[in-house]
Every structure is written in C-alpha cells, then in structure tokens.
Amino acid sequence: MDLEEIKKNVASEIEQARSGDELEAIRIKYLGRKQGLITEALKSIADMPIEEKKKFGPIIQKAKADIEAAIKFKENEGSSDDFIGDITLPGRKIESGHLNPITKTENEVRRIFEGLNFSVIDGPELEEEKYNFDSLNIPADHPAREMWDTFWLKPEGSSLAKNSVAVKKKYLLRTHTSPVEIRYMETHEPPFQIISPGRTFRYEATDSTHETNFHQLEGLMIGRDISLANFKFIVEEFFRRFFVGKKVTVRFRSSYFPFVEPGVEVDIKLDNGKWLEVGGAGMTHPNVLRAVKYNPREWQGFAFGFGIERLAMIKYGVPDARLFMSGDLKFTKKF
Ligand code: YSA
C-alpha cells in the first residue's frame, strides 16, 4: 500500500471508529511496534540510499505524527459523542454547509463596489450572439472573435421575418460578462456606475489559471468627462479594499479589445515575482456608445472585466484556478 492510500484509509477508519477499543485497534494496525504499517515503512528507511532517506524520512515521520494526532483528537474532543455508552458527553456539533470561496469573493466584491456607489446588475448566462459579440463592436468576420472560444447552442426552430427570409437568433454561453454592459446601456440613461459579477464559459484547454467555467466581474462607469484616470483610481481603491493589509503591485499594459479605445490589461505581481493578468479594461469605444444611442461627444466611460478566480487565487494564495469548481470539500472547507 502506498503512503497516500494509507493516509486516506486511516482517516476514514478513525472517522468511523465507534469506541476506544476500535481506536486502539487502528493504532496498533498502523503504529503498532510489531508490523504496524507506518512502523514498517519507517523501518524500511534504514535500507534506503542516503538521498531517498532524506526524502522519505520526513514524509513518513509526518504521516506518523498526523495519525497520532488524529487518534488523540478523536479520543478527546473529536466526535467523542459517537462513542457508544457515554451519554453524559455533550451533543455533537452538526456541520453546517458553507459558501464556495468564489461566492464569498463575489459577495466581498459586491460589498466593496456598493461602498463606492456602484449598483450591482445581473445578466443572463445563456446569451444572444448579438450581445456577446456584435454590439461590442465584434462582427461575425472579426478576427477578435478568436479571442473568445465559444460554446454555441444548437439552433432550434426559426422565426420568419416579414420578407419571408428565415431569421435565426444564435445563442451561446457567454464568454465574458461584457454583454451585460450593452443590455444595461440599452435600457438606462447615463450617468451611472454598475458592476456585474457572474459565471462565464470558454471552450478552451484548462491549466492552473484557466478553467472552462469561470467567473468575471464586469464594471462600467458612464458620465461626463470620465477618463482613464477615473478607472485607475477606482481599480486601485478596489484592490486596496479587497486585498486588506496586503500591498499589491499593479501594472497597466496597453492592449486591444474591439469595444474599448484605448484598451489596457491589468496585471498583479505575485509573491514569486511573476505577473498574473487579472483583467482587461479601457475607455468604451464610440461605436459601442453610438450603438446604444448615446452621443459620444457628450458621454464617455470606462469599463473593465476582471477574472474572479484570479483575484481569489491572489487573495487566498490558491495555486490552481481549477480547485474552485472541483467540488472537493477538503479544499472548500478551508474558507
Ligand atoms: C475588456 C475591456 C472592457 O472594457 C471590459 C471588459 C474587458 C474584458 C473582456 N471582456 C475579456 O473577457 N477579456 S479577457 O478575455 O482577457 O478576460 C478577462 C479576464 O478574465 C482575464 O484577465 C482573466 O483574469 C479572466 N479569464 C479569462 N479567461 C479565463 C479567465 N479566468 C479563468 N479561466 C479562464 N479561462
């Protein structure tokens, strides 16, 4: 049996133990002087070459200490009321459910932006092509569409236009939260400032900073005489309040998104000295303003889209974005 397997088994055996005798049996099985599984593993170290000794010695010692501690915990306060016979012990605390760290982060972000006088807006996850792309200045043949690998929905039925040409709306899982900007501008007059956190989807390979199902935080502020300086202030203030007590170094890199001009990307410096991109932003493009019937000479604005996983990774020191949606309780319980 390998060590990982032993650790897994022993944890569940301790968890299920219903009496002091059962716990003692577990202790003997793993830590017993004669033939305890961990004891044997420790003995085998003696025959290892020095390099392996150095590597495995501490690992097995730690496993031994962990098992001892887990048994002690169970004996003392642990789920001691499971132990049949002692009805004088206090009742066992019922474990309550808890929020996923992404939901927690989203709530935190809402609270901060509400404090900065932003309203929180919701938008659909199943979106029309028009809102996800066209109205954002990304027509069907625009190469920028390749920036967003899309889950398309199979077209179903069609509605007939007056001239009898079939008009089909195309639907997709939104690749970013930016369509909320258009939906909001179509139905509201400026000035305003909004954020919209939510789920987004991309058909792309995953790695430690990319998931197919992730979350973004959209922001949009439209008013008179708004400039990138306003964006810079808001984003720095947001980071100050979000990363409480942790000073983060931010870099604004010039970049391209069809719905802004100029466009920037925002990076944060990690503890290991590398930069992690956390979002895109810029000044809302005049074509986008015109498309929602705002006069670009009168109204300007900035918009941004941050990756919520990336922000949470930095804040909580999580090494892999895929952990958030993994459903692994060992991970989510830490928050
Ligand atoms: C740009 C300008 C604006 O005026 C408004 C919004 C934007 C952002 C734009 N809509 C967008 O989606 N840009 S992006 O593709 O670079 O993604 C923004 C952020 O989402 C990234 O910086 C990253 O933090 C996060 N992200 C992107 N793909 C991801 C991801 N996070 C996890 N997994 C992925 N696959």
Boltz pocket constraint, residues with backbone or C-beta under 6 A from the ligand:
constraints:
  - pocket:
      binder: B
      contacts: [[A, 147], [A, 175], [A, 176], [A, 177], [A, 178], [A, 202], [A, 204], [A, 205], [A, 209], [A, 210], [A, 211], [A, 212], [A, 214], [A, 215], [A, 216], [A, 219], [A, 257], [A, 259], [A, 260], [A, 264], [A, 266], [A, 277], [A, 278], [A, 279], [A, 280], [A, 281], [A, 282], [A, 283], [A, 284], [A, 302], [A, 303], [A, 304], [A, 305], [A, 306], [A, 307], [A, 308], [A, 309], [A, 310], [A, 321]]
      max_distance: 6.0
